[in-house]
Amino acid sequence: MPFTFEEKCFIKVLRQENKWGAKRICSEFRQKKWAFSSVNDLLRKIDRTGSVERKVGSGHPRSIRTQRNISLVNDLMQSRGQS
């Protein structure tokens, strides 16, 4: 399960102020059932970038549904149906 933004910030504070590692965080907050590898990955990101934010440009690009694109797709579909 992904971390909430609040959980990421909390883990960041524990890392930067208390110097806690993934093992300590997972053992202190067992009720959260965080995977060790997920916490460890987040800590590496925090150490590398100092942030819990996503990298700009990461993720799937958004599709754009404009009238022009809709018309282009309709034209393509009609031309394929005539062959």
Protein Blocks (a to p, Z undefined) as FASTA:
>chain_A
ZZdfklmmmmmmmmmmnopafklmmmmmmmnopafklmmmmmmmmmmnopabdcehiajd
dddddfklmmmmmmmmmmmmmZZ
